[in-house]
Amino acid sequence: MLFTRALSAAALLLGVAAAPALADASPSASPSDDSAAPTSAGTSFRTATEIQQGQQATASASAGDYLYWQFPAEAGQRPTVKATVKLPSSSRSGTQTWQLDVYDGLRRRQACQYGAQTRTAAQGAASVDLACTLRTVRAWSDAWSDDPLPGTYYVRLTAVGLGGADLGVPVNTQIQVDSKDMGGAAAVDGSLAEPLVPGIAQKSADSDSGSGSATDAPTLSSLKPDTSGWWSDRWVWTGIGAVLAALAGIGGYALTRGSGRPYRVPPGA
């Protein structure tokens, strides 16, 4: 009877602990309307075009140009950047090699966990596809580490090793960023005071110095990821572990305490 009551209480506790996780598992908001997606790209870090995750941005350019975009990423996300370069069927004298690079808010080049970051298009190829899946964005990291951190990320797309005859050939590009939420498996005990968004550090420094120019400090990006969330599915697993430990203790007690009846000596012993 005691064990049955304990089991019912454990089931109730598990339901309470899992409720927030089920709420978080609800479908996320639909991607931004592609009709509002950017149709141009920047030519440097400072002029990088802002895009949101889920948008498919496009840009017309020439082979040899450096194309820049920027997007926000939050802790626990694993962003994947995909780019397609549509090449003209004519006006090309040979192969073209295109490269996709991703940088964080400190302009540190981030390694791709997997994906074809560099690809060579044959002379007759109509397009070339590139992809880069970053490591999971961490909420906090050691100063010496180059782990991805919350904030702004830059994407640079360009052709490398072009011959003189292929410079300036018109191309059309498409780029899209999507993320997978890695949940509590990526949670760490710590967080940044501010996300790595250009302009925030400059504003903070001006405010502390009392120069009065904080409102005039340039903000190079208006994309500020929300890093204020405290919930993690680690809470669920912690609760499950606590309930299982309690059940194990109750079960062990029920097995070792005996039937509760006094021991009787057999007659004639």
N, C-alpha and C positions, 0 to 999 in steps of 0.2 A: 504493500500500500504506500509506504514511504517512497519507494523507488518510483512508483507511478506518478505520484505528486511531483517528485523532483523532475521527472521527464516532461511533464506538462509545463512546469515553470521554465524549463530550459527551452522548450519549443517557443514559448511566449517571448523569452529574451532574444532568441534568434530572430524572431519576426521583427521585434523592435530594432535590433541592430542592423538588419538587412534593409529596412524600409528606406533609409537615405540612399543606399546604394542602388535600389531599384528606381528611385526617383532620378538619380544621376544617369541611369541607363536609358532614360527616355530619349527619343530621337532628338538630335540637336536641331538648332534652327537651320532653315534651308539656306543654301549659299546665296550670296548677294546676286542681285539681278545682273546678268551679263550685259544688258543694255547699258548699264552704268559703268561697265568695266573700262579701264583706260585703253586708249588706242595709240599710245606713244610710249616711248621709253626714254629714260634719262641717258646722259652721256658721261656721267661721273657719279661718285658716291653722293656728292652734295645735291645733285639734281635727279637722283633716282626716283622713278615714278612709284607712287604708293599704290599698292594693291592689297586687297583683303583675301584671306584664305577662302577658297571656293570660287573665286572669280577667274575667268579666262581672259587675260589681257592679251592684246595684240599690238603689233608695231610693224611699220614698214621701215626698212633700213637698207643699208648697202653693205656688202661683204667688206670686212675690215673695220666696221664701226664697233665700238664698245657700247653695249646696251645694258642699262642698269634698272632694276626694280627693287623695291623694298616691301617687306611684309612683317607683321607682328607674330610672335610665337610665345606661348605661355609655358610655364613649368608643367611637366608631365606629358607634353605633346611630342610627337615624333614627326616632324614635317617632311613631306616629299615634294620636291620641285620637279615639274615636268615641263620640257620645252620642245617645241616642234619648229623647225626651220624649213619653210617651203622655198625650194630653189627653182630658178627658171630653167626650162629645158634647153635653152640655147644660151649663147653669150658666155659659156664657160669653157675654158681651155683644158681643164683637168679636174682632179679630185679636190674636194674641200673638206677640211677638218674643223669641226666646231667643238667648242668647249664651254661647259657650264660650271661656274664657280659660285660658292655661297660663302658669305662672310657674316660674322656677328656684329653687334653694335659697336664693338671695339675695333672693327675691321680686321679681325683675325680670320684667316681662311679656315673654314670648317671641313673636316674630312667627311666623305660620303660613306655611310655604313654599307650601302650597296647601291647599284644603279650604274648605267652607262653615262659617265660624266663627260667623256670625250668620244666622238665618233667621226668617222671619215665617210663622206658621201661620194659615191662613184660619179663619174662625169655625167652619166645619164640619169642619175637618181633625181626623183621629184621632190624628195624631202628627207630630212634626217631628224630622228627623235633622240632626245637626251633626257636623263633623269638622275636625280641625286636624293637619296634618303638620308637625312641627317641622324645623328645619335639623338637619343631622347633629351629634351631640354630639361636641365636640372634647376631647382629653385636656388641652389647655393653650391659653391665650389671653392676649392682652395685657390689662393692667389696665383700659384704657380701652374695651375691646370688650365687647359684650353677647352674645358667642357662647355657645351652649348648652354647659354644662360638666357633667362627671359628677356625679351625686348625686341628691338628691331633687327631684322636680318636682310642682308643685301644679296641680290642675285646679279651676276654678271654673265652675259652671253656674248661670245665673240668667235670669229673664225681665226684660226692660227695657221701659220705657215703658208699663207696665200702667195701665189705667184703674182707678178705685176699685172698680168693680163686679167686676173680675176678680181682685182681690187675695184670696188665701186659697183660690182654687179648687184642689181636690186634683189632683195629677198623680203619675205614676209615671215614674221615670227609669231608664235603663240606660246604663252606661258601660264601655268596654273600651279597653285600651291594648295595642298591638302595635308591634313594632319590626322594622326591616329592617337587617341588618348590612351596612354599606357597605364593610367590608374596608380594605385598605391605601390606597385612594383617599382616605380620611379621616384617615390617620395623620399626626401632626405630631411634630416633634423636641422633646418636652417633655411633662411630665405634672404634675398637681397633687400637692401633698404629701398632701392629704386630699380626698376628694370633698365636695361641698357638701351635707352632711347636717346639719340643725339639731342642735345639741348637741355636736358634735365640737369646734368652735372654742371653746366655753365650757369644755369639759373640758380642752383643751390649755392654755388661759390659766390655769385654776386650778392645774394641775399645775406650770406654770412659776413661778407666784407662790409656790408652797410653802404655800398656805393650808390644804392638807389636806382641802379640800372637793371634790376632783375626783370622788370616787365619788358625791357627792350632787348633782352638776350635772344638771339635767334634760335628758333626751334626748327631743326632740320627735318623733323618727322612729327606728324600729328597722330601716329599710330601708337597707342599705349595699351599693351595687353593687360588684362585684368589678372593680377597676381595676388588678390586679396582672399581667395578661397582657402578655407581651412580644412574642409572635409576631404578625406581620403578613404578609399576602401580598406586601408590598413586598420581602420577602426572596426570594420566588420570582422576581419580575421582575428583581431585581438579579442573581440567579444566572443567569437566562436571558441577560441582557445581557452578563455576563462570558463565558459560554460562546460566544455569537455572536461577540463580539469576538475570542476565541481562534481560533475557526474561520475568521474572516476573515483573521487573521494567517497561519494555516497554509496556507490556500488561496492567499493572495498569494505566499507563499514558494514553494509548489509550482509556481505559474505562471511565476515569474520566475527560478528557479534553472536552468532548462533541463533537458535530458535527462541531463546529467552526462558525456556522451561528449566526448572531445577533438576539437577542430576539425581537419579534415584538408583539406590543399590538393589540389584536383583535379589529376590527372596532366596534364602538358603545360602547366600554367599558368605 
